[in-house]
Every structure is written in structure tokens, then in C-alpha cells.
């Protein structure tokens, strides 16, 4: 069985509204860029448990149907950050 990021194909995710997609992508980008992204993610999960606002932050929970999309976006952003940029032509 393949366990690559390809399994997290966005087509397998339930349909997203533009607002949900934007929110998930912003959070994934923030967590990926943060030096201590795991702490940020834990704080956001804590926020989810305190506010019980599953509609807004539910994708952070591993059992949420949009969680794979969130993980895909987070990994994609980390790869983009780590990818070396081509030297500017002079």
C-alpha cells in the first residue's frame, strides 16, 4: 500500500467552500512557516477544544473529513519553503 502524499489527493476531500479552503490554506501556511509549528498546531487544537468551534477549526482534528486536505496543504507549503530557488539571471 502506498503511503505517499498522493494519497491525500484533494479530490478525495469533501467539497470545500472558498472560505473553508482559504482558512485551511492560511492555517497550514502559518503552521508550516512557524519555527515551532507543532506548538502552534497544539495551541490551535486547544483553541478548538475550548471554543468547540468545530465548524471553523474542526479540520485540525485527525478524525475530521477535511484533515487530510489540511495535512496536504501543510506538507506542500513546507516543501515550497525548503525548495531551493533558482538563481536570478544576470
C-alpha positions in Angstrom: 0.0 0.0 0.0 1.4 3.4 -1.0 1.6 6.0 1.8 2.8 9.0 -0.2 1.3 12.4 -0.3 -0.5 11.4 -3.5 -3.0 9.5 -1.3 -4.0 12.9 0.2 -5.3 13.9 -3.2 -7.7 16.9 -2.9 -10.3 15.1 -5.0 -10.9 12.7 -2.1 -11.8 15.6 0.2 -15.4 16.6 0.6 -16.3 19.7 -1.3 -15.0 22.9 0.2 -16.4 26.4 0.1 -14.0 29.1 -0.9 -13.9 30.4 2.7 -13.1 26.9 4.1 -10.4 26.4 1.6 -8.9 29.8 2.2 -9.0 29.2 6.0 -7.4 25.8 5.8 -4.7 27.0 3.5 -3.9 30.0 5.7 -3.6 27.9 8.8 -1.5 25.3 7.0 0.8 28.1 5.7 1.1 29.6 9.2 2.0 26.2 10.8 4.4 25.3 8.1 6.3 28.6 8.3 6.5 28.7 12.1 9.8 27.5 13.6 7.8 25.6 16.2 4.8 24.6 14.0 4.0 21.6 16.3 3.4 24.0 19.2 1.3 26.3 17.0 -0.8 23.3 16.0 -1.2 22.2 19.6 -2.3 25.7 20.6 -4.9 25.7 17.7 -6.2 22.3 18.8 -6.5 23.7 22.3 -8.4 26.6 20.9 -10.7 24.1 19.1 -11.4 22.3 22.4 -12.0 25.5 24.3 -14.3 27.2 21.8 -15.8 24.0 20.5 -16.0 25.8 17.2 -15.7 22.6 15.1 -17.2 24.3 12.1 -14.3 26.8 11.9 -11.4 24.8 13.3 -12.6 21.2 13.1 -10.1 20.3 10.3 -7.3 20.4 12.8 -8.7 17.2 14.5 -7.4 14.0 13.0 -10.8 12.5 12.6 -12.3 15.4 10.6 -13.0 14.7 6.9 -11.0 17.8 5.9 -7.9 16.9 8.0 -6.2 15.2 5.0 -6.6 18.3 2.9 -5.1 20.4 5.8 -2.1 17.9 6.0 -1.6 18.1 2.3 -1.5 21.9 2.3 0.9 21.9 5.3 3.3 19.5 3.6 3.0 21.3 0.3 3.9 24.6 2.0 6.9 23.1 3.8 8.2 21.7 0.6 7.7 25.1 -1.1 9.7 26.7 1.7 12.5 24.2 1.5 12.7 24.0 -2.3 15.8 25.9 -3.5 15.0 28.9 -5.6 16.8 29.2 -9.0 19.5 31.9 -9.1 18.3 35.1 -10.8 19.6 35.6 -14.3 22.1 38.4 -14.5 
